[in-house]
Amino acid sequence: MHTWRTLRRTRTGATLLAAAALLVSGCSSGSTTSTTSSARSAAKETVVPAALPRSTPEALTPYYEQKPAWRDCGAPGFQCATLKAPLDYADPSAGDIRLAVSRKKATGPGERLGSVLVNPGGPGGSAIGYLQAYAGIGYPKEVRARYDMVAVDPRGVARSEPVECLDGPEMDAHTRTDFTPDDERETDALVDAYRKFAEGCATDAPKLLRHVSTVEAARDMDIVRAALGDEKLNFVGASYGTFLGATYAGLFPGRTGRLVLDGALDPSLPARQLNIEQTAGFDTAFTAFAKDCARQGDCPLGGRNTGPEEAGGNLKEFFGKVDAQPVPTGDADGRELTESLATIGVIAAMYDEGAWPLLRKALTAAMKENDGAGLLALADSYYERDADGEYANLMFANAAVNCLDLPAAFDSPEQVREALPEFEKASPVFGEGFAWAALNCTYWPVGATGEPQRIEAGGAAPIVVVGTTRDPATPYRWAKALADQLTSARLLTYEGDGHTAYGRGSDCIDSAINTYLVDGTPPADGKRCS
């Protein structure tokens, strides 16, 4: 798909989540009942993919018969291995791709239940990084006691032959590009930036770039399942990871074990629809932040009587000022806070309400003290830029997967301009930027191989779909839509803020999911927690 899916960063203590593809894709309106209804009607006409045959094709048998050679890999208590998968499932003779896998063995007590794979989202988030930094040590003890905790970096991501598109200085320039162009000159500069990004990816991985789709990553997971010796795949996926898990269930319903899909995506929607609904989701999150901000004594967007609309106007005015005059940051590389970086800094903090105090402080410094360091740090966390000016592969893999999974949202800058009123209605603060970000796949060097689809996974075991009512990146209606599609789904709702729900402080949510994973008993469909 496109930017809308750059969703979740590895959780390590204070949570900041990556939304890389947010500003690179496109969708249609989810901000009104009428548009949502038409989108749902269109979704009913989308393709329902068929499950793959139960038997393993002869050409794939060597992959399914692999045995991982586990070794120590730097992180205490974790082991690593490398498995092979065909680059092209339609032509396994075309070569292999190497998949990095890591595990932490079940700690006991209690009977081992097999393996559970985890994926933090993205696309482009490192599952191994997530496992070693959080899931393998931070998941509930009762889950870690009974399962080997396992992660595989999807093809093109992190340790699994990562796609690389720009070097550090080039990526610095890319992130400073104005993605709300005011005139033809700025529009041309934005298009040039998207073209350069795409050309860099094509130069780095001309063959791999055609084979990093979610369908292929899901098929890779089945090879990993077999290598682990598990009859069925148990899986906890967050954000984009829910699309990966649902895709697996659609392909292999008979091999689907206990699946938790947290912060769910709706696979039946086209890119334009997805983008505008995500735009509305971030507006919902900003409204919640603005209300909370007004109750604090240090809110830079207004006083106690300031409503969300006025606060949004004040923030938009600040973005306009930064567009005209970037704010100093004291950055060692001389970077200033531009409008694009300031916007990304705010968006980064929308993923987790725990980051709201940090955002208030950063906005206060930038708006009142002419110090953009705080917002720049938030933007760097979003882009996964380290102190040495190097970027993780998240943003590159994100575009590579998204642009292969769905046809581009727009064909030209002219189409974006026509769509601006719809996006700005979805979010007066972020709509313009989200619309222009959806132009990135227009210039991708490889045509999309995926399409919108209803995933039903008939015959699969119960699947728990989790949605948060004020989730910015994966709007709650997506969880309801996915639960409606999957024939065995149980919808579990968290009434609250932030992106995803498991492990974020709700005993009700955690207890329901832990019981499902350990005992196999899913929550009642429609269960709600707060």
Secondary structure as UniProt FT lines:
FT   HELIX           3..5
FT   HELIX           20..23
FT   HELIX           33..44
FT   HELIX           58..60
FT   HELIX           61..64
FT   STRAND          71..72
FT   TURN            76..77
FT   STRAND          79..86
FT   TURN            89..90
FT   HELIX           92..94
FT   STRAND          96..104
FT   STRAND          114..119
FT   TURN            122..124
FT   HELIX           127..130
FT   HELIX           131..135
FT   HELIX           136..138
FT   HELIX           141..146
FT   STRAND          147..152
FT   TURN            155..156
FT   TURN            158..159
FT   HELIX           168..176
FT   HELIX           184..204
FT   TURN            206..207
FT   HELIX           208..210
FT   HELIX           214..228
FT   STRAND          233..238
FT   HELIX           240..251
FT   HELIX           253..255
FT   STRAND          256..262
FT   TURN            267..268
FT   HELIX           271..294
FT   TURN            297..298
FT   TURN            300..301
FT   TURN            304..305
FT   HELIX           308..324
FT   TURN            332..333
FT   HELIX           339..350
FT   HELIX           353..355
FT   HELIX           356..368
FT   HELIX           373..383
FT   TURN            387..388
FT   HELIX           394..405
FT   HELIX           413..426
FT   TURN            428..430
FT   HELIX           431..437
FT   TURN            438..439
FT   HELIX           440..443
FT   TURN            458..459
FT   STRAND          463..470
FT   HELIX           476..485
FT   TURN            487..488
FT   STRAND          489..497
FT   TURN            502..503
FT   HELIX           507..519
FT   TURN            525..526
FT   STRAND          527..529
//
